[in-house]
């Protein structure tokens, strides 16, 4: 282990100690507030192109458990206050440092993550580099941008996952960076799930005659995904649809809404979301840096709003047999507060659950 640096695009330098892969990296620095769930964070494709910083101070204490992976590791770097080299958990298969080395992910510990979080909250998300020597020229860091995100994380070919028990419905899941638990939640409800790459056309989606279409989570600026937006336009109204996170944003764009980049995003397992026309507030898991502009929602009705900042967290499209949410009902926050949304999707397809 040796010293290295986290250098922000504005020139601020934080010294720490290397672990993980011995390489320099550049990415968009973001923070996530979960006290646990670092395995799911590291394997969430929605973090593509980003250096992820954990605000919780001790990371790695229960090791790495492959059965908890949500997808492939797509982070550009990892920053923690303290990492645990000797995990203790009966499900552990390896430690965090070993996993990061295998994945080629540079990491830094011993950094003042509280101060870094304050900086990001005040100034907004910014680029950064993990490096052995402080660069004299930060042009490369400043120019970095997360691009071609969906194309970089989607599956290369379609795959079919059988329903648990008796098959009741057939669902096509558009993989924009889908978390594995979306498939599992559908399987539990008797759905055979066909995962399609993000390059699938509307004709290819409908050719399979699905009972419903799921639009997954994913990384990047939703306005970049113009091909996917056009396909959603063609499918909307022809088959029941449920969108999560990026799928929520793309659907809003497909019906004429707009999106914008949040100052520092919503990333963690403690985001409060309230029903707009109800009495309940749910504690949700979220990971996104963009939001739907509520003022531009002309088609559909806003169903959920963030209790902290009022941003749009869900839209219902009853005439189009579709609904979307910004948060992650498959993440089992609370632990299963919003799992009912999958039941709602089943009901929309003609089920009675």
N, C-alpha and C positions, 0 to 999 in steps of 0.2 A: 504494500500500500504506500502511496506517495501523494504528495500535495498536488492539487490542480486548482483550476479557477472556473467560476461561473461569471461570465462577463456579459452584462446587459448591453443592448444596442445604444443606450445613452451613455455608456462608458463606465458605469458603476461596476465594481469588481468585488466578488465574494470568494474568499479562499476556503477550500475544503479538502477532503481526502477522497481519492479515487477508489471506486470498486466497480465491479462489472467489467465491460470490455475496455481494453486499453486503446482508446481512439478518441479523437476530437470530433465534435458534432455541433451542428447549428440547427436551431428549431424555434418554434413559437413557445415561449414559456407561459405555462398555465398552472393554476393550483387547483387541487381537489381536496375537499374537506372531510372525507370519510375517515372515521376512526378505525375501520377495518375494511376489507374488500380490496386490498392492494393487488391481489391476484387478478380479480375481475378488471381492475383498472388497467393493469399492464397488458391484458389480452383483449381489451375493447378496441376494435378497429376505429372507433370514432376519435381516438387520440392520435390518429395518423398525422405525422409531421410536427408533433409537439414534444417539447421537453416538459415532462410532468413533474410537478413538485407536490409532495404530500404535506399538508399542514399538520397532520397528527405526527408527533415527534418520534415515535418508535415504530419502525417498519421492518417486517421480515420475521417476526417472532413465531409465526406458525408455519413458516417455510413456504414451499411451492407445492401445490396440489393440482396436478394436471386435470383431474376430474372437474375442477372448478373453472377451467379456462372458458372464456366466452368467445374466443376466436384466436387469430394470430396476433402476435405482438407487433404493434406498429408504431410505438413511441420512438422519438428521436433521441431521447435522453431521460434520465431519472434523477431527481434531487430529493434527498431526505435529510432530516436533522440527525437521526441515528439509525443505523441498520443493525439487526441482530444476526450475528454470524452462526449462532447455535440455536436454531429453532426447536421448539418442543410442541409436537402435535402428533397424535397417532396416525394421521393421514399424510404426514409430510413425506415427500419423496426426494427432495433436494433443497438446498438453501437458496436464498435470493441471489447471492453473488454468483453462484454457479449458473443459475438460470440466465441471468443477464449476460454473462460471458458467452453462453451458448447462442443467445439471440443477437449478439454483437451490439448490445446497448451500453453506452457509456453512462456511468452513474457517479454521483458525488454525494458524500455525507459530511457531517460536521459543519453544515452551512446554517446560518441564522434564517430559518424558513419563516419565522414570524415577521422579521423585518422585510424579507422578500415579498411576503403576502401583502403587507401594508403598502409597499411600493406599487404592486400590481393593482391593488384596489384603488389607489389614488390616481395613478397615471394610466391605467388600462393595460391590457395584454401587450407584451412587447417581445421582440426576438432576443435570443441569447445564444451563447456558445459555451460548451464545456471544453476546456483546453488546458494544455500543459503550460503554455506561456501566454501572457496577456498580449493580444495582437495590437500592433501599432495603428493598424487601419481596420476600422469596423465596417467598411463598405459592404463586404460580403454578408455580414450579420444583418445589417439594415435592409439589404435587398431581398433577404430570404422571404419566401411566401409559400403557403400550403396550396399547391395546385394539383390538378388531376387526381384529387383525393379519392373519389368514388371508384374510378377506373383502377386505382392502385390497390384497393382492398377487396373488391368484389371477387366472387368465385370465378374460376376459369370455365367451368362447365356445370350444367344442371345436375341435380341429385334429388333422389326421392327418399323420403323418410316415412316409414309406415306408421299408421295410427296405433295407439295403444288399445288393445281390445278390438271391438267391432268398429270398422270404418264407417263413419257417418258422413264425412264431408271431404272434399278435395280442395286444398288451398294452395295457391301459387304465391310463394314468398319472393319478392324482389330483393336481392341481396345488394344493398348499397354499403355493406359493412356490418351485416346482421350479427347480433349476439346469439349464441347458440340456444339460450334459454327461450327465445321466441319460438323456435321449433319445438322444444320440449313442452311448452305450455299448450301449444296447439295439438300435439300428439296426445296429451293427457285428455283432451276433450274429443277424442275420436276423429281427429283430422289427419288425413294423409297429406304430407307437406312436400311440394315440389319446389325446391330452391332454384331460382333462375338467376343468371348473371345480370348485372345492371345494363348490359348491352341488349337484353331481350326487347324485341319490338312489341307493340301493342298486339299485332297480329299473332305473334308467337305466344304471347300471354293468353290470349283468348282461344287460341287453337287447342289448348289443353282442356277447354271447357271446365274451368275451375268453378267451384261453388262460391269461392271468395278469393280476394287478392289482398295480401299483406304487403305493405311498404315498410321496409326496415329502417333502422337507425343508420347513421353513417357520418363520415367526416367532411370537413371542408365547407366552402361557401355554397349554399344551395343554388344561388343564381348561376353558378358555373355549370350545373347539371342540366343544360338545356335539352339534351336528347331525352333524358328521363322525364322531364317536365312535359314534353310533347307526347310521350307515350301515355302518361297518366291522363292527359286531356282526352285521349282516344278511348281509354278504358273506363273512366268515370261514368257512372250511371248505367253501365252495362252489366256490372257484377258487384255484389257487396264488397266494400273496401274498408280496411283499417290501416292507418298509418301511424308510425311511431317515430318521434324525434325528427330526423331528416325527412322521413316520409311525410310527416306533418307539414314541414316547411314546403316541400315540393308540391304537395297537394294545394296549399294556399296559393303558391305561385301559378299553378296550373289553372286556377279559376280567377286569376286577375289580381291577387293580392301582392304584397311585397314583403321583403325581409330586410333586416339590418343587423349589423354586428354589434353585440353587446360589449360593454366596456371591459368586463373581465369574465363574462359567461356564468353559467350555472353548472358547477361540477361538484358532485358529492351525493351523499345519501340522506340529506336532511333538508330538502327544499320543500317548503309548505305550499300546497296548491289547494285553492278553495273552489268549490262548485259555484258557478256564477248564479244559478237559479236554485241552489240548494242550501243546506245548512252545514255540510261537512267540510272539513279541511283534512287533506291527506298529506302525510310526510312521504316524499317521493325521492327516488334516485334519478339524477339527471347528469347529462354530460353534453353540453352544447355551447357554442360561442355565438350563435345567431338566433334571432327570434322573428316571429311573424309580427308585422306591424298591425296592431289591432285596428287602427283607424282605416286600414285598407281592406278590411274584411267586409265585402259587399255580398258575397255568396256564402251561405251558411251562417251559423250562429256560434258565437264564442261560448264554450261550455265550461272551461276552467281558466283560472287566472292565478298567477303567482302571488302569494300573500305578502311577499317582501317588496316586490317592485311593480306589481300589477301587469306584468307582461303576459301575453297570450300563451296559455298552456293547453288549449284544446279547442277544436272546432267540430260542430256537428253539421252534416250535410244530408238532412233527411230526404230531400228530393232526389239525391244522387245515391242513396243507400250507402253512405260512407260517413266515417267519423275518424278524427285524428287526435293524437295527444303529443305534447312536447316531451313529457316525462317518460319513464321506463316502467311500465306495469309488469314486465317480465323479471324485473330485478328483485321482486319480493321485499320491498321496503315495508317495514312495519309489523310483521314480515310479509304479509300478502294483501295489504290494504287495497291495492288497485287491480288485483288479479281479476276482479269482476268484469273488467273491460274485455277480456278474452271471452268470457261467457256472453257478453253483449254481442260480440262479433259472431259467435256461434248462433245466437238467436237471430241475428240479421240474415244469416245464411239459411234460416228455416228451422233451427234447432229449438228445443224447449228448455235448455239449461239457463 
